[in-house]
């Protein structure tokens, strides 16, 4: 029989903390809240990337939100 732990640190705590820190709180389309009954964000992983499929109840937007570490872009010529 395995031991059940009610309190204290667990092996999943670092991932739980990262999930809560990265979870979207606002819609990228209308800036409405997407927490609670205002929307939904479901986490899934693509290799080592944490992806949140998000839906906004205010404007109906749905899409994936991914935190990026580095972006390489360009500046258009004038």
Secondary structure, DSSP 8 states (H G I E B T S, - for coil): ------SS--TTHHHHHHHHHHS--B-TTT--B-SGGGEEEEEEEETTEEEEEEEETTT--EEEEE--S---------
